[in-house]
Amino acid sequence: MLDATNDDGRAYLQHRAQQFRAQVARRLDGSLTEDEFRPLRLMNGVYLQLHAYMLRVAIPYGTISPNQIRGLADIADRWDRGYGHFTTRQNIQFNWAKLVDIPDMLDALADVGLHAIQTSGNTVRNVTTDAFAGAAADEIEDPRPWAELLRFWSTDHAEFQFLPRKFKIAISGGKRDRAVIAAHDIGLRLRRQDGKLGFQVWIGGGLGRTPMIGKVVREFLPAEDLLPYVEGILAAYNLSGRRDNKYKARLKITVAERGLDVLREEIEEEFQRRRAVFRGHDEELLARLRDRFAAPVFREVDETGFHAARAASGAFRSWIDTNLSEHRVPGYASVTVTLKAPGAVPGDCTSAQMRLIAELAERHAHGDIRIAHDQNIVLPHVPKSELPALYASLREAGLATANAGHITDIISCPGMDFCTLATARSVPIAQELADYVRARDLDDEIGKFDVRISGCINACGHHHLGHVGILGLDRAGVENYQITLGGDGYEMPAIGERAGAGFPYDQVVPAIGRLIDAYLEVRESPEERFIDALRRLGPAPFKAALYPAEARDA
């Protein structure tokens, strides 16, 4: 089990970096071919992209300290191009790394308790959770100690380093799921039953070329059984998952081909056999982890200045109404800092912005920072009395865009501008769509509207889960974009349905513009979101807007 916060953990990370340094030297002097080097670099989160090597760094369950984010800023300045890219997996990617520099980057990460272990490869990836964990008003319990327990257990777990395919786990602690558990290999939802804490367990979710919503394999698992049960799932999958075809190797395919009931029996058998091995040691560790995630000392807050500032400034009021979430403690709020200002690349964050976030977190937010899977940053514990000053600092830095959850808060993968797997551009589509909405002054008018864009079928932009999803593909050397409708990763988990034929690059934004106009025309009130109108009316009026010529022909 890896604890990167103590001397032993840091020594281990430094050892891994030194080991990789020797492997890089062998690659550079020609002793290793690229094919021979590939599995070694992937074990250290290093990818070969279109223009350069990319280093993917884990931010476990999205929680990061001011010191750590300053460390990322230093890495961006010294070895990259002054920025990093936050992903939908609560990771950060440095897209312009030189191979010779990566061991130094790993050393620098170890100095602040971060690493790139298991951010790639057929193993358990970064465990993700709700960016509002420990703060949300509807939370049953902070899920981060459980996420850390899973990370401890899974890191370098000898049995699960060579799974049939990559494996993703998400955990949610609120009554409302904010961790997209239904789209993961394992989704865990904290709940209470008869006063006892436990988990609802989902398996077999995932996106990519065969998107599937997971299925509930256990309605209630006692909390003390979490690790042996998760180990039982992985063991059953490791034995029965396909290895003959990587496109059919994910757990979701195993569930679909073998059936949930059959797999459940195998999981239960493995679980019963493994439970005795743990002997309660995981519960002792969890108790220590809970202390690490203890809430800050909250104070009584005088909200007089906050309410006066809200009444005096329309811009501040708009930001408050859009980017704040309810906190479990009166007088506090959670703040979403969107990285989706006009012209911004979704998820990109400069070193200067990282350092400012660190400073503002220390000054106004108990030093707590979260990276959200929607490629934004959350300050989870902000006294309302501090909000005017926080807003002023964010606004001066161009980080006070009031669009959290709006149509311009677009989730996007890097696409063909960076990724060697991508078949189409995604970032320019996101930028042009946001510019179109702002030019028509529709962001506030439209309200909550989830748009997600992927540059290939691997779906790193999670387009399947967008109220509107955009998938870029290659059609005989020409970019072509499919549009899906009705996806949802939260309230009613669903995979979006393809609306029809794809659109050339220059027709995507006009098509979404027609979709917006149709929505504004048919909604029953300004409070009815696009997804609600779609569920009420079905896809027909929106397909007619996307394909007006076909509607006329019909």
Order of alpha helices (4+ residues) and beta strands (2+ residues): alpha-alpha-beta-beta-beta-alpha-beta-beta-alpha-beta-alpha-beta-beta-beta-beta-alpha-alpha-alpha-alpha-alpha-alpha-beta-beta-beta-alpha-beta-beta-alpha-beta-alpha-alpha-beta-beta-beta-beta-beta-alpha-alpha-alpha-alpha
